[in-house]
Structure formats: structure tokens, C-alpha cells
Amino acid sequence: MLKEKAKELHSLLKENATGFNASDGWLQRFKKRYGVRLLKVSGEKLSSQPQLVDPFKLKLKQKIEEMELCNDQLYNADEFGLFWKLLLDKTYVSSHEKTAPGTKTEKQRITFLCCANASGAHKHKLLVIGKAKNPRSFKHFSCPTDYKNSKSAWMTSAIFKHWFHQSFVPQVRLFLKRKNLPIKALLLIDNAPSHPSEAELKTEDGNIIAMFMPPNVTPLIQPMDQNAIKITKLYYKNSLLASIAAKNLDLLESMKNVTLNDAVTLLSVAWDRVSTETLANCWKNILSLMGNEEDPEHNIPLSILKDKWSADISSLMRISVDLLQDLSPQVEVLRHTLISLLLFSILG
């Protein structure tokens, strides 16, 4: 498309449109000259409606003032899909290898729902949705998350309503009681079809209620979508690689032995590792009333960002090495395997 457009522009700008064929070499030089690079399209920002953000922020501010809420009483929940057996699709090979033979991809899917408050002090217990009503691997297993099932392993209106009344409300009441705060809370959710109406998501006394965000603003302001879910999935994949390395078995054999029991446990641990500071930072976009406010990180010098990134990577590797030692303290050589896998995971 770029080459065809270049030919079209050349024919319009040049009277004698000859001698230019927009070759592959020209395209590569053009991209290099102007710093054009290829990125994977991700998220939903292209379909977002930023014009709806500021009016909603004002509406939210009014609601918070009306209910007299603090950050401890303001919650957000969002669900996301996870292919819990799917490994990465990139790997490192030597310069002599032209291909990287793979294996059949495992596409067993679950949905998990993350929920936390604006202070980051209360991380709600995860909700996991699978296909099986009574998974075989759950026998004699104390599940660390709430577990429900649906035909497609997706969220449904009935599951969300049950989660709100039977899990969210009791946990919020217990947390606020411990903090000596009024038993009042507001849950922000997106307007997905799988979510019941606001009228169905409130307590009898009306002190704990839900509030829908406008359509197509999730990637812009929804807190759980501002890295909380992404970091949880990163920790999950990292732990999955560590557990595979600890077994000291063939990769395919190790993946066959991974059960839903393992996935739920690793996912719960991953969610627990998301820090209070990270969760609180996820609320900056929605709690800021200035739509054109600059992110202070944009003004941080590149050298400082580079040092911070290196420190984060080192911390992540240390945590994973500790996890590996807990899983298999006798197998010292696997520590080197883990480091390779982590580089493969992070840089891939």
C-alpha cells in the first residue's frame, strides 16, 4: 500500500512520471530515513472516543462528592482472557538457523476478572471463569480464587451479578469495616453486554453501587486496563516458564502436565505480586480532571528511564530465580536455564 501510494504521488508531482517504480529497496531506505517502524496493532485506541472522557470525569467527580467517597471506596473491575497454556511465539536461534520449528499451540482459554480500589490498598480476590463445572484437577484443591464456569469460558450477566452480590459486596464491607470507613462504595465498570444493568448492581440500602463508563473509553481511562491486567499476565507467564524449567523435563511433556489447578494458582500469585503503588498509578488518568494534562513521565530524561527499566528487569529476574529455588532447590543448573527463559520472555 505504501509503495502504490508513493507511485500515485509521484505521478501527480512529476510531469514525466517515469523512472520510479517504488521498489522494496526504496521502501526500506524511506523507512530508515524517516524513522518509520513496524508495530503490532494492539488495544482499542483507534476506536476510542476521547471526547467522552472529560464529561464522564466531571460526572464521576460529582458522584464521588455526592456519596462522600475517598479513594479506598472507589473500585474498578475488568475481565480479560488468558490462554493459560500458550507459550511465546518467539525464540532465539543461532545465526546458522533459518527457521524456528514450533509445536501445536495450546488455546485453552479462561477469563479472569481483576478488581481493586483507587488507593491500591484492596486487591479483590480474582474471579476465574472456565468451561468445566467441576475441573478434574480441582479435586481436593482449595482454590485461591473464585471460580465459575460458562459454555465458552466467557463472562455472562448471571456470573457477574452473582460475583457482585456474593463476593464483591462482602469483601468490600469487610475491608471498609477494618479501615473504620463508612460502608459505601462505587464500582466502575465498562458497558460490556455481559454486565447487568446498574439497577441490578446495587445493595438494598443503595450504599454500594455500580456505575458504567461511556462506550469506547476503556483503553483511555479504565484503571485495570492501564497496566494492572498486563502486568498480571506478565507475572503469570514468567511464573509458568519458571515452573516448566523447574521440572527438568521435555518442553512438550512439561506443558502436558500443566493443569487448570496450576494455572489458577500461578494466576493468583501473579495478582498478589502487583504492587499497591502500581494499582494506585492506574487511576491517574481517570481521576485527573485535566484532559490535556501531561504525563510527568514524558519529561523524565532517557538515561533515568533506561536505569529504571534495567532495575525493574533485574528485580523481576531475582524474584523468578527465588521462585525456581523454592520449586526445585536441588537443581542449581536450572537457574541458568531460567535466566535464558526470562530473557526469551521479556525481550520476546
VENLIN-V373067 format. One record per backbone hydrogen bond with DSSP energy under -0.5 kcal/mol. CO is the residue of the C=O (numbers start at 1). NH is the residue of the N-H. E is the energy in kcal/mol with one decimal. If there is no record, write none. Layout:
# VENLIN-V373067
co:nh:e
CO:NH:E
CO:NH:E
This chain:
# VENLIN-V373067
co:nh:e
1:5:-2.2
2:6:-2.2
3:7:-2.1
4:8:-2.1
5:9:-2.6
6:10:-2.4
7:11:-2.2
8:12:-1.4
9:13:-2.1
10:14:-2.2
15:17:-1.0
16:18:-2.4
23:27:-2.0
24:28:-2.3
25:29:-2.2
26:30:-2.6
27:31:-2.4
28:32:-2.1
29:33:-2.6
30:34:-1.9
31:35:-0.6
31:36:-2.3
32:35:-0.5
44:47:-0.9
45:48:-1.2
49:52:-2.1
50:53:-1.5
50:54:-0.6
52:56:-1.4
53:57:-2.4
54:58:-2.1
55:59:-2.0
56:60:-3.0
57:61:-2.5
58:62:-2.1
59:63:-2.0
60:64:-2.6
61:65:-2.3
62:66:-2.4
63:67:-2.5
64:68:-1.0
64:69:-2.0
70:73:-1.7
71:74:-1.1
71:118:-1.2
71:119:-0.8
73:75:-0.6
73:186:-2.3
74:118:-2.1
75:188:-3.0
76:116:-1.7
78:114:-2.5
80:112:-2.7
82:84:-1.3
82:110:-2.2
83:86:-1.5
85:87:-0.6
94:97:-1.4
105:107:-0.6
107:109:-0.6
108:84:-1.1
108:85:-0.5
110:82:-2.7
111:129:-3.3
112:80:-2.3
112:114:-0.5
113:127:-1.4
114:78:-2.2
115:124:-2.7
116:76:-1.9
117:120:-1.0
121:123:-0.6
122:117:-1.4
122:124:-0.7
126:146:-3.0
127:113:-2.6
128:130:-0.5
128:148:-2.4
129:111:-2.2
130:150:-2.0
135:138:-1.6
136:139:-1.4
138:141:-1.8
141:143:-1.1
146:128:-3.1
148:130:-2.3
150:153:-0.7
156:160:-2.4
157:161:-2.4
158:162:-2.2
159:163:-2.6
160:164:-2.6
161:165:-2.1
162:166:-2.8
163:167:-1.9
163:168:-2.8
164:169:-2.5
167:171:-1.9
168:172:-2.5
169:173:-2.6
170:174:-2.1
171:175:-2.3
172:176:-2.8
173:177:-2.1
174:178:-1.9
175:179:-1.6
176:181:-2.8
177:180:-1.1
182:184:-2.5
185:209:-2.0
186:75:-3.2
186:188:-0.6
187:211:-2.8
188:77:-1.7
189:213:-2.2
190:192:-0.7
192:195:-1.9
197:200:-0.9
197:201:-0.7
198:201:-0.8
200:202:-0.6
201:210:-1.1
203:206:-1.2
207:185:-2.3
207:209:-0.5
208:203:-2.0
209:187:-2.6
211:189:-2.1
214:217:-0.7
216:49:-2.2
217:220:-1.1
217:221:-2.3
217:222:-0.7
218:222:-1.2
222:225:-1.2
223:226:-2.2
223:228:-0.6
224:229:-2.0
225:227:-0.7
227:231:-3.0
228:232:-1.8
229:233:-2.4
230:234:-2.0
231:235:-2.6
232:236:-2.1
233:237:-2.6
234:238:-2.3
235:239:-2.4
236:240:-2.5
237:241:-2.2
238:242:-2.0
239:243:-2.5
240:244:-1.9
241:245:-2.4
242:246:-1.9
243:247:-1.0
244:247:-0.6
244:248:-0.6
244:249:-0.6
245:248:-0.9
250:254:-2.8
251:255:-2.4
252:256:-1.8
253:257:-1.2
254:258:-0.5
255:258:-0.8
259:263:-2.3
260:264:-2.7
261:265:-2.0
262:266:-2.8
263:267:-2.5
264:268:-2.2
265:269:-2.1
266:270:-2.4
267:271:-2.2
268:272:-2.0
269:273:-1.4
270:274:-0.5
271:274:-1.0
275:279:-2.0
276:280:-2.4
277:281:-2.3
278:282:-1.2
280:283:-1.4
281:284:-1.6
283:287:-2.2
284:288:-1.2
289:291:-0.8
290:293:-1.5
295:298:-2.2
296:299:-1.3
297:300:-1.2
301:305:-2.0
302:306:-2.4
303:307:-2.0
304:308:-2.5
305:309:-2.6
306:310:-2.3
307:311:-2.3
308:312:-2.4
309:313:-2.4
310:314:-2.4
311:315:-2.4
312:316:-2.3
313:317:-2.3
314:318:-2.4
315:319:-2.3
316:320:-1.8
317:321:-2.4
318:322:-2.3
319:323:-2.1
320:324:-2.4
321:325:-2.3
322:326:-2.0
323:327:-1.9
324:328:-2.7
328:331:-1.2
330:332:-1.3
331:334:-0.8
332:335:-1.9
333:336:-0.9
333:337:-1.0
334:338:-2.5
335:339:-2.0
336:340:-1.8
337:341:-2.3
338:342:-3.0
339:343:-2.3
340:344:-2.2
341:345:-2.2
342:346:-3.4
343:347:-2.2
343:348:-0.5
344:348:-0.7
